[in-house]
Structure formats: structure tokens, C-alpha cells
Amino acid sequence: MVATPQIRADVELSAHVVREESELRSLASDWQKLFHTVECNNVFLSFEWISQWWAHFGENSKLFVVTVRGNNGDLAAVIPLYISKAWRLPALRRLGLLGDEFVGSDHLGFLINQVHLTAAVEAARKAIFDRQKEWDFIELSSASPDSSALIQFQNVMHAGQMMIQRTPSSLCPYFHLPRTKEDYWSGLRPKLRKNLRYQTRSLEREGQLKFVAIEDPSEITRALEELLRLHRLRSDRRGRKSTFLDPKVAAFHREAIRPLASEGNARIFFLELSGKRIAALYGFCAGRKFSYYQSGADPAYSRFGVGTVLICSVIEWAIQNNYAEFDFLRGDEPYKQLWATGLTQLHDISFFDRRVTSRMARTYRLVRNSLRDWKAALVRRGSPSTDRPATVATSAL
């Protein structure tokens, strides 16, 4: 069991801004302890995910990670920020959350010990505003609206006369898992239950069907290559470009997956037919939540519904391992609705002040949002438009 720091409520807090990658790496142990202390169920806030994201995508940006510690040295909070050019405009500097681009991180936010929530947020706010000359506005993307840390941060920013703009971003379907597999099967929609049994029997007639879970760090890197192969087969068959196959994104996962697996956070699952891997699913474990991240399948077996069968098998695995929630992450594709019992609406939360550059950023963002909404309305009315680009989020097998 991981030893976790116990911070007294009367400990005085102070904030520090991490600027160098070497200093970021030195936070690994304390960050991991804090992650377990707050019982975080979101791998996208783990040190392994965020540090690798910075190593692969931090070029031309500046670290701005705010750490808050007690006078006993224990880490009370991590506010994982960085400074980048906003919308590729050199004149506008955006203070955003690490991990917010390229790799489909969801439920982003702050890592804060609840014992010190109010004091830690205030210490972080002061550290951010002491360096106000370095940024023009703040944008917290793909953020969870029900996060107590983000709610408190918005409160102190509002009190400081900051203008706050909240824009709905991704929808994340989730499934509250029953306690037993029997309850799971009995609770399925009759048509889905019938289809799953039929598809499984059809596959079993083709050969020996086996469900495989890979969690060993020494095996998971090779498993990732097999997942990438199956994902590429599916993408090529559909004639779609997948961001997941971008060389930089693939390199990120190759570096991140082993340390994530070492912490018990990464899993890859396969369906095997007579020893041949025909479908794969890549996901994350944290707290009592399993998050379904990416997938792949051999198109030669698509008629058997291998994607549906594999998702069902992973859900059974999650129930057996005492997980309480199966998060499908961003995207409200129809296949997710077969299981979903709820939706989480993520938001982009932006903060602007009265400086000219900050007001410029606010106006530019309002115009962009209006254009996006107008384009979405055209698509809904059936007007010509380009296809939505493939994302790194989960998609149907």
C-alpha cells in the first residue's frame, strides 16, 4: 500500500512555480503520493501521463506548474499549467492545463488535498497573479464542472474581478457498474443481451475464443504495438485518418504506457480466436473507475460484432475487479449508449481580465465559438460541411 502524507489543517502553505523539466521530474514521488491521498480516479492527472505529455508536446511552450506545500514540506496541491501561444497567435499567451491537446485527456483539473482546499487555491491564485505579466488569459480545457477545486478556483477568480466564460466541450458517457455479473446481464436491454449471446456463440463456432487482459509492464509495450496494428487496420478499412496513429501521439503512448502500467493504471485487453488477436481495447484504471480510451479490430471479423463482445468482456472484468464506474470518455457515439447510464458534460473554462490583450483574447474566443456553433447548425440542417476529424477518444470497434 502506498504511504500517503497526512497534512494537518493548521499547517501554513506556500506556493512555488515549477519552470524546468528537471524540476518537474523531481516531483514524481510527491505527486504520486498526493494522487493516492486524494484518491484520484483520473489517470489524466497522474504524474506519468502529464510528465510524458510535456516531454512530447511541450516544445515552444513554458512550464508553469504551481505546487503548494505545507511548512512541513508535504505536497498539498499541484496546479499543472503551462504557457503557450493562443490559437497560434504570438501576441496572445494562454495559461492552460498540461495534457489539454493532442491526446484526448478528459476531466482535467487540479490535484488538491481537500483538507487545504480553500487555502491551497488561494496560494495558487496568488502565485499565478504574481506572474501576471507572463500570460494574457487562462483557459482550463476539458474540465470537470463538478470538481470542488475548480469550483473554488472560479469563486476566487470571480471575487478578483476576472471575467469567466464557460463553454461546453466534450460529452463523456459513463456506466454505473452493478456489483455482480449476474446483475449486469439481467440489467442489459433485451436486444443487446440477445445480440451479445448470438455474437459470442458465432465466434465460438469459428474457433477457440479467449479474453486476455495485459497489465504486466514487461508485456504491455508489445501489446500496445498490437493495438496500434489493429487500430490501423480498422482506420484503413473505413478510409479515415486517426490522430491516435500520428507518429508523435504513438511515441507518447509508447513512453507513457509502461510507467502507467507500473503504477497499476494501464490495461490492454484482447479477444483471441484460436490464438489470433482479432480485437483490442486500451484503457486506464484509477480509484474505482475504469476509463475506455482506444480500440482496434480486424475488419475481417466485423460481421461478428467483435467490438461489442470485447466491451462486454471488459465490463465483466471491471465488475469482477470491484470497479464502480466504466467511463467511455469523450464522444457520445451511438454504441456507447448501449451501456451508458449517464453523461458528464465537460467544459472549457476561460478567465479574462481588463488588460487589452486579455480583452482581445476574450473577443477572439467569442467569435470562434460563434463560428463553431454556426457551422454545427449547418451540419444539423444537412448543409455541406467537412467531416468531423477523427479524435483520440474512444470509437466503436
C-alpha positions in Angstrom: 0.0 0.0 0.0 1.3 3.5 -0.9 2.2 5.6 2.1 0.4 8.9 1.9 1.2 12.2 3.6 -1.1 13.4 6.4 -1.3 17.2 6.3 -2.7 18.9 9.4 -5.3 21.6 8.8 -3.3 24.2 10.7 -0.2 23.8 8.5 0.9 27.1 6.8 1.0 26.8 3.0 3.3 28.3 0.4 3.2 28.1 -3.4 6.1 27.6 -5.9 6.1 27.7 -9.7 8.0 24.9 -11.4 9.7 26.1 -14.6 12.2 23.4 -15.6 11.6 19.9 -16.8 14.2 18.5 -14.4 12.3 20.0 -11.5 9.1 18.6 -12.9 10.7 15.1 -12.9 11.8 15.6 -9.3 8.2 15.8 -8.3 7.4 12.2 -9.3 7.3 10.7 -5.8 5.4 13.5 -4.1 3.0 13.8 -7.0 2.2 10.1 -6.8 1.6 10.3 -3.1 -0.8 13.2 -3.5 -2.6 11.3 -6.3 -3.2 8.4 -3.9 -4.0 10.7 -0.9 -6.9 12.4 -2.7 -8.0 9.0 -4.2 -7.9 10.5 -7.7 -9.8 8.4 -10.2 -8.5 10.2 -13.3 -5.3 8.9 -14.9 -5.0 12.1 -16.9 -4.0 13.9 -13.7 -1.3 11.3 -12.9 2.4 12.3 -12.9 3.1 9.6 -15.5 0.6 11.0 -18.0 1.3 14.6 -17.5 5.1 14.4 -17.4 5.2 12.4 -20.6 2.8 14.8 -22.3 5.1 17.6 -21.5 8.2 15.7 -22.8 6.5 15.0 -26.1 4.3 18.1 -26.7 5.9 20.9 -24.6 8.1 22.3 -27.4 7.7 26.1 -27.8 5.7 26.3 -24.5 6.7 27.2 -21.0 6.1 25.2 -17.8 4.0 26.9 -15.2 3.3 24.1 -12.6 2.2 25.6 -9.3 3.0 23.4 -6.3 1.6 24.2 -2.8 3.4 22.7 0.2 3.0 22.9 3.9 5.8 24.2 6.1 6.5 20.5 6.9 7.4 20.0 3.2 4.4 17.8 2.3 2.8 18.5 -1.0 -0.8 19.8 -0.6 -1.6 20.7 -4.2 -0.5 20.6 -7.8 -1.9 23.0 -10.4 -0.5 21.6 -13.7 -0.3 24.6 -16.0 1.8 25.7 -19.0 2.0 28.9 -21.1 1.5 28.6 -24.9 0.6 30.8 -27.9 -3.1 31.1 -28.1 -4.6 29.8 -31.4 -1.1 30.2 -32.9 -1.2 33.9 -32.4 2.1 35.1 -31.0 0.6 38.2 -29.4 -1.7 36.2 -27.1 -0.3 34.0 -24.3 -2.6 31.3 -22.9 -2.2 29.7 -19.5 -3.7 26.3 -19.9 -3.8 22.8 -18.3 -1.0 20.3 -19.1 -2.3 17.5 -21.3 -5.1 19.5 -22.9 -4.2 18.9 -26.5 -3.3 16.1 -29.0 -4.0 13.1 -26.8 -7.7 13.3 -25.7 -7.2 14.0 -22.0 -10.6 14.3 -20.2 -11.8 15.5 -16.8 -8.7 17.8 -16.4 -8.3 20.0 -13.3 -6.2 20.4 -10.2 -4.8 17.9 -7.7 -5.6 19.2 -4.2 -5.8 17.7 -0.8 -9.3 18.6 0.4 -8.1 19.4 3.9 -6.5 22.5 2.5 -8.8 23.3 -0.5 -9.5 26.9 0.3 -6.0 27.9 1.4 -4.3 25.9 -1.4 -6.5 27.5 -4.1 -5.7 31.0 -2.6 -2.0 30.3 -2.5 -2.1 29.1 -6.1 -4.1 32.1 -7.2 -1.6 34.5 -5.7 1.3 32.7 -7.4 -0.5 32.9 -10.7 -1.2 36.6 -10.3 2.2 37.5 -9.1 3.3 36.4 -12.6 0.5 38.1 -14.5 2.9 39.7 -16.9 3.7 36.3 -18.4 0.2 35.4 -19.6 -2.8 37.1 -21.1 -5.7 34.8 -20.2 -6.4 31.4 -18.5 -8.1 28.6 -20.3 -8.9 25.3 -18.5 -10.0 22.9 -21.2 -11.9 19.6 -20.9 -12.5 20.4 -17.2 -15.0 18.6 -14.9 -17.6 21.1 -13.8 -18.3 19.3 -10.5 -14.7 19.4 -9.3 -14.6 21.1 -5.9 -11.1 22.5 -6.7 -12.3 24.1 -9.9 -15.4 25.5 -8.3 -13.3 27.1 -5.6 -10.9 28.5 -8.2 -13.8 30.1 -10.1 -15.0 31.6 -6.9 -11.7 33.3 -6.1 -11.2 34.4 -9.7 -14.7 35.9 -9.7 -14.0 37.7 -6.4 -10.9 39.1 -8.1 -13.0 40.7 -10.9 -12.0 38.2 -13.5 -14.5 37.7 -16.3 -15.4 34.0 -16.6 -16.6 32.2 -19.8 -17.8 28.6 -19.7 -18.2 26.8 -22.9 -19.5 23.2 -23.1 -16.9 20.9 -24.7 -17.0 17.1 -24.7 -19.7 14.7 -23.5 -18.5 11.7 -21.6 -21.0 8.8 -21.3 -20.5 6.5 -18.3 -21.9 3.3 -16.9 -22.5 2.8 -13.2 -21.4 -0.8 -12.8 -23.5 -3.3 -10.9 -22.0 -5.4 -8.1 -22.2 -8.7 -9.9 -22.0 -10.1 -13.4 -25.4 -11.6 -12.8 -26.9 -8.2 -12.1 -25.1 -6.8 -15.1 -26.6 -9.4 -17.5 -30.0 -9.1 -16.0 -29.9 -5.3 -16.4 -28.9 -5.3 -20.0 -31.5 -4.3 -22.6 -33.1 -7.5 -24.0 -31.9 -6.8 -27.6 -28.3 -6.1 -26.5 -28.3 -9.2 -24.3 -29.6 -11.3 -27.2 -27.1 -9.9 -29.7 -24.1 -10.4 -27.3 -25.0 -14.1 -26.8 -25.5 -14.6 -30.5 -22.3 -12.9 -31.5 -20.3 -14.8 -28.8 -21.7 -18.2 -30.0 -20.9 -17.3 -33.6 -17.3 -16.5 -32.7 -17.0 -19.7 -30.7 -18.1 -21.7 -33.8 -15.2 -20.1 -35.7 -12.6 -21.3 -33.2 -11.4 -21.1 -29.6 -12.5 -17.7 -28.2 -10.3 -16.2 -25.4 -10.4 -13.0 -23.5 -6.9 -11.7 -22.5 -6.0 -8.9 -20.0 -2.5 -7.4 -20.2 -1.3 -5.5 -17.2 2.3 -6.6 -16.7 4.7 -3.6 -17.6 7.1 -6.0 -19.3 4.3 -7.2 -21.7 2.2 -4.1 -22.2 4.6 -2.3 -24.6 4.3 -5.2 -27.1 0.6 -5.3 -26.5 0.4 -1.6 -27.5 2.0 -2.4 -30.8 -0.6 -5.0 -31.5 -3.3 -2.5 -30.5 -1.8 0.1 -32.9 -1.8 -2.6 -35.7 -5.5 -3.4 -35.2 -6.4 0.2 -34.9 -4.7 0.9 -38.2 -6.5 -2.0 -39.9 -9.8 -0.6 -38.8 -9.0 3.0 -39.8 -7.7 2.0 -43.2 -10.8 -0.1 -43.8 -13.0 3.0 -43.0 -10.8 5.4 -45.0 -10.4 7.6 -42.0 -7.3 9.3 -40.6 -6.8 8.7 -36.9 -4.9 11.1 -34.7 -4.0 8.1 -32.5 -1.7 6.9 -35.3 0.1 10.2 -35.6 3.8 9.4 -35.0 4.1 11.9 -32.1 1.0 10.6 -30.5 2.1 7.0 -30.9 5.5 7.9 -29.5 3.9 9.5 -26.4 1.9 6.3 -25.7 4.9 4.1 -26.2 6.8 6.1 -23.5 3.8 6.6 -21.1 2.2 3.2 -21.1 5.0 1.3 -19.2 5.2 3.7 -16.2 1.4 3.8 -16.2 1.3 0.0 -16.0 3.9 0.0 -13.3 1.6 2.2 -11.2 -1.3 -0.2 -12.0 -3.1 2.4 -14.2 -2.9 1.0 -17.7 -4.5 -2.1 -19.3 -4.8 -3.6 -22.8 -7.4 -6.3 -23.5 -7.7 -8.6 -26.4 -10.1 -11.0 -28.0 -8.2 -14.0 -29.4 -9.7 -16.5 -31.8 -7.6 -19.8 -31.9 -4.6 -17.8 -30.8 -5.1 -14.9 -33.3 -5.7 -11.4 -31.8 -8.8 -10.0 -33.6 -9.8 -7.1 -31.3 -8.1 -4.9 -28.7 -9.2 -2.3 -26.1 -6.9 0.2 -24.3 -8.0 1.7 -21.0 -7.0 3.1 -17.7 -7.7 2.2 -14.0 -7.7 4.7 -11.2 -9.5 4.6 -8.0 -12.7 2.6 -8.6 -13.1 3.9 -12.2 -12.1 2.2 -15.5 -11.8 4.6 -18.5 -12.1 3.2 -22.0 -9.6 5.1 -24.1 -9.0 3.5 -27.5 -9.6 0.3 -29.5 -8.9 -1.6 -32.7 -10.2 -4.6 -34.6 -9.5 -6.8 -37.6 -12.2 -5.8 -40.2 -12.3 -9.4 -41.3 -14.3 -10.2 -38.1 -16.5 -7.1 -38.1 -19.6 -9.2 -39.0 -19.2 -11.0 -35.6 -19.6 -7.7 -33.6 -16.1 -8.3 -32.0 -16.2 -4.7 -30.6 -19.4 -5.2 -28.7 -18.2 -8.6 -27.5 -14.9 -7.2 -26.2 -16.5 -4.2 -24.5 -18.9 -6.7 -22.7 -15.9 -8.8 -21.6 -14.0 -5.8 -20.3 -17.1 -4.6 -18.4 -17.3 -8.1 -16.8 -13.6 -7.9 -15.9 -14.2 -4.4 -14.3 -17.1 -5.7 -12.2 -15.1 -8.7 -11.1 -12.3 -6.4 -10.1 -14.6 -4.2 -8.0 -14.7 -1.1 -10.2 -17.8 1.1 -9.7 -17.8 3.1 -12.9 -17.0 2.5 -16.6 -16.2 5.8 -18.3 -16.4 5.9 -22.1 -14.6 9.2 -22.2 -15.3 11.9 -24.8 -17.8 11.3 -27.6 -21.4 10.3 -27.5 -21.3 7.8 -30.3 -24.4 5.5 -30.5 -22.6 2.3 -29.5 -21.8 3.9 -26.1 -25.5 4.5 -25.4 -26.0 0.7 -25.4 -24.5 0.8 -21.9 -24.4 4.4 -20.7 -26.4 5.3 -17.6 -25.4 8.9 -17.5 -23.4 11.7 -19.3 -20.8 14.1 -17.9 -20.6 17.4 -19.8 -17.1 18.8 -19.7 -16.4 22.5 -20.1 -13.7 24.8 -21.3 -13.5 27.5 -18.5 -11.7 30.7 -19.5 -10.7 33.7 -17.4 -10.1 37.2 -18.7 -9.1 40.5 -17.0 -9.2 44.1 -18.2 -5.8 44.3 -19.9 -6.0 45.0 -23.7 -4.5 41.6 -24.6 -6.9 39.7 -22.3 -9.9 41.5 -23.8 -8.6 40.7 -27.3 -8.4 37.1 -26.4 -12.0 37.1 -25.0 -13.3 38.7 -28.2 -11.4 36.3 -30.4 -12.7 33.3 -28.4 -16.3 34.6 -28.6 -16.0 34.9 -32.4 -14.5 31.4 -32.7 -17.3 29.9 -30.6 -20.0 31.7 -32.7 -18.5 30.4 -35.9 -18.3 26.9 -34.5 -21.9 27.0 -33.4 -23.0 28.3 -36.8 -21.1 25.5 -38.6 -22.7 22.9 -36.2 -26.1 24.3 -37.0 -25.4 24.0 -40.8 -24.4 20.4 -40.3 -27.6 19.6 -38.3 -29.6 21.1 -41.1 -27.8 18.9 -43.6 -25.8 21.6 -45.3 -22.5 20.7 -46.9 -19.6 20.6 -44.5 -16.4 18.8 -43.9 -16.4 15.6 -41.8 -15.5 15.9 -38.2 -11.9 14.9 -37.8 -11.1 11.7 -36.0 -10.1 12.2 -32.4 -8.0 10.2 -30.0 -11.1 9.4 -27.9 -12.7 6.0 -28.0 -14.5 4.9 -31.1 -16.6 1.9 -32.0 -14.7 -1.3 -32.7 
